[in-house]
Amino acid sequence: MIELVDIAYVRSGTANAAEAVGFATNIVGMEYQGVEDGVHYLRADHRHHCLAFVEGEAGVLSSGLTVLDSAALNQAEIELNLAGVQTVRGTAEEAYSRRVREFISFDDPWGNRFDLAVDQHTDANPPQFTRRAGITEFGHLCVDAPDVRAAYEWWSTLFNIKISDWIGDKAALMRFDPVHHKMAVFQGAEPGLCHINFQVESIDDVMRSWNFLLEQGVEIEQGPGRHPQSTAIFLYFKGPEGLTYEYSYGVRRIEDDNWVPRYFDPDHPKSIDMWGGPTQRAQTQYQIRRPLNPATARQEA
């Protein structure tokens, strides 16, 4: 069993770095950490970065997850290979581009690319946010797969993933620590990133950002509302090149080992928003499909 420790980052390709970075800083409020070799780094918490824009084709490149140490990474590589999952070990240069000490890359059965990493860099300085959005941390990430039941079975067989709640066959909300979900899989025909989530300090931050986003002409995709599964108050909004961002506050923690996953009917009007607001599907940024091989990994770094 591969023991995940945390989520790490999202790497997203951009055909317009100035627009992508400008939105992430001026609108979302993230700190810009600079650019190296065509990779732009954005920070939201103790991590060196949790979002990296890579100049080139627009679309999600990979999502990063962490394991405890090198021994755990070596064992994960063995277990994935035994399960028939191809892995590629990154070079030292590629690891530095991701601000981790070492990593391997793999694709889930539906084509979502993941990096499994060790020793993500921590920045000792407090984040210098561009605007006061109240961000406290990179909260979770969500990917698409055509069959969320099969996706959960795959993740829970290989990794320390547990199901927290189901939204019918439309979404699997999954955890590997007490947070209600650090990962989620939503039903979608093509692989991609549903959204990237940031936790904020208070409901006031959610509402202030709602008004700010409206003033800036940003498209609100869902919210403000409250998810009945995680109890989180949420706000989803669309960034450039199909990247969806989310602010949320008040996410449930599951400390009870006897927690029983619940089933929510996706057709019930309040299964997504218990306040009864509109719940149209947020936009997915689709996965850039590239063969998993060392040459391709070097190009993406």
N, C-alpha and C positions, 0 to 999 in steps of 0.2 A: 504494500500500500504506500503510495507516494503522499507524503505529508506536506501539504501546502501551508505556508506561514502567512502570506499576505499577497495582495495585489501590488503591482509595482508601477506600471506605466502603460500608456497607449502610444504607439508609433503610427502616425497618420501621414500619408503622402499628400502633398499640396502642390497644385499648379500655380498658386498665387500666395507665396509665403507672406507677403506684406499684409494682405487681407486677412489671412488665417491668424497671424500673430496679433494684428491689430484688434481683431474681435476677441481673442483669448485674453488680451490685456485690458483694453479699454472697456469692453462690455462684460466679459466674465469676471475680470478683476485679477487675473493671475499675474505672478511676477515673471518677467522675461529674464532668462538666465543667459541669453546670448546665443550666438550661432557659431558652429564649427563644422566645416566640411559640408555645408548645405543642410545641417540639422539644427533646427531652432528649438530651444528648450524652455518649457513653461513649468512654473513651480506653484504649488498650492499648500504645502505643509513641510514636514521635516525632510522629505525626499529632495534630492537634487532637482528632480523633475518628475512629474507624473504624466506629462504630455509632451511629445516631441513631434514637430512637423518636419518631414523630410522632403526637400525640394524634389519635384518630379511629377509623376502621375498622381492624380488625386484618388484617394481611397485609403482604407485602413490597411496597414502593413502587418502589425502584430500587437498582441496584448501581452504584457509581462506579468508573471507570477513568480513568487519566491519560495525557495525551500531553505532549510536551516543552514546547511554547510556543503562543502565539496563532497563529503561522503554521501550525503543525501542526494546530491545531484547525480553522482555516479550511479547510485542505486536506482534512481528514477530513470536514467538512461537505459539501464539494463532491463527494468520492468517494462518500459515502453516498447523496447525492441522485441522482448519476448511476446508482447501482446500484438506484434505485427505493426507497430507504429514506427515509421521512419523518423529518425532524429538526425540533426546536424549540429555539431558542436561549433560554437562561434570562436573566431580568432580573438587574440588579445585586443586588436584594434577595434573589432566589432563590439567586444564587451565594453571597452572604454566609451565608445559612442553611445552605448546604452547606460553608462555610468553604473556598471555592475562589474564584479571581479571575473565571473565566468558564467556561461549560459549555454543551453541547448535550445534548439527550435524544433517544433513539431506542428503538424496540422491535426485538428480533430477530424473525425470521419466525414464532416460536412464542409471542410475546407477553410475553417477558421484557423489562422496562424497564431501560435502562442510561443513565447519565450519563457523558459523555466530558468530562473537566475539565482545567483548567490551573491550576497553582500552588495545590495544596492547602496549607492553612495548617500550618506546623510549630510545635510547642510546645517552646520552649527548656528548659522545666522537665522534670526526670525524672518519669515517671509515678508517681503516688502510689496504688499499688494498694490495694484495700480488704482483700484477704487475699493471702497469699503462695502464689500458684499457679504462679509461675515463668514467667509470660508474657514473651516477648521481642518478639513482633510479631504483627500481623495477617497470617496466612499465606496463605490462599487463600479463594476463594468458589466455590460450585457451584450451578448452575441446572439445571432440568429441561427436557427437550424430548422429543417422542415418537420422534424418529429421531436418534440421536447421530451417525451417519455424515453425515447431511445437515447437522446442526449444525456439525460440524467443517469440512465443505466450505465452508459459509457463512463461518464465522469465519476460516478460513485463506485464503480468496479475498480478503477485504477487509482483514484485519489480519495483523500479523506473528506469527501463531499457528502453532505447530508441535505435532504430536501426539507425546506421549511414550510412551504405552502405551494399548492398548485392553483393556477388559474385555468381550469379545465385542461384542454390540450393546447392552450395558447401560450402558457408560460410556466417555467419551473424556476422557483426562487430558492437559491441554494446557498449553503453556508459551510465554512470550515473553521469558524471560530464563533463566539457568541452573537455576533452581529447577524440580524435576521437574514440578510443576504449580502455577500460580497461579490457574488457572481449570479447571473441569471441567464437563462436561455429563453428567447421568445421565438414563436413560430414565424419562420420566414423562408421563402423559397431559395434564397441565395445567402451564402455566408457573408457576414458583415457585423459591424458594431452598432448595436441599437442606440446606445448612449453611454456617456461618461458622466459619472455622478460626483458631486461635491456636497459634503455635509456643511451646514451653516449653523451659527450659534443659536439662532432663535427664530420663531415664527415671524418676528418683525423683520428679520433679514430677508425672508422669503417675500414678504409683502412689499418691502422697499424695492427689492430687485424687480418685482413684477411691474411696479409703476415706472421704474427706470427703463426697463426693457420696452415698455409701451412707448415711452417718450422717445426712445432711440429708434423706433420703427422695427424692432426685432420681432420676428414671427414667434408667437407663443403656440406651442404644439399641444400642451395639456397643462391645466392648472390655472391658478392655484387650486389644489385639491388635497385629499388625504387618502392614502392607500389603506384599506382595511387590513391587509396582510401584515405589513411592517409598522403600521400606525404613522408612517412618515408623512409629513406635509410636504408636498412636492410642487415643482414648477419645471416643466420641460420647455426648451426653446431651441430654435434652429440656428446653427452657425453656418459659416461658408462651407461649400463643397459637401453638403449633406451630413455634417457632423452635428449630432444632437447632444446638447448639454442639459444637465439637470442639477438644480439646487434642491436639497431636502433637509428637513429638520425633524428630530424626534423618532429616529428609527428604533424599532423594538430590538431588544437583546434577548436571546434564548439561553438562559442559564440552566434550564431544567433538562436533564438527560432523557427524561421520559416524554419530551415534547412529541405530540402526534400531529403530523402534517394535516392541514385542512384543504378541502377542495372548494374552490369558488367558481361558480358558474359564470363563464365569460359573457354570457348573454344577459345576466342580471345587470340592471342599470347602475348598481352601486358596487360592483365587484372590483372596479378599478379605482373609482373615486367615491368614497362613502358619503361625500357631500353632494353627489349627484351632478357634477359638472360634466362637460363634454369629454369624451375619452377616445378621440380619434387616435390612430396609431402614430407614434412619433417616427420620424424618418430614420432609416438605417443608412449608415455610410458603408458601402459595399467593400468587401475584401478584394484587394488587388491579387489576382491569381498568378502566382509564379511558382515554378517547380522548386521543391525543397532540395537544394543542393548547395555545396560550398561556394560555387561561383556566384550563384544568385544571392546568397547571404552576403558576400563581399560587396556586391553591387548595391544592396540595400543599406549597408552600414554607412 
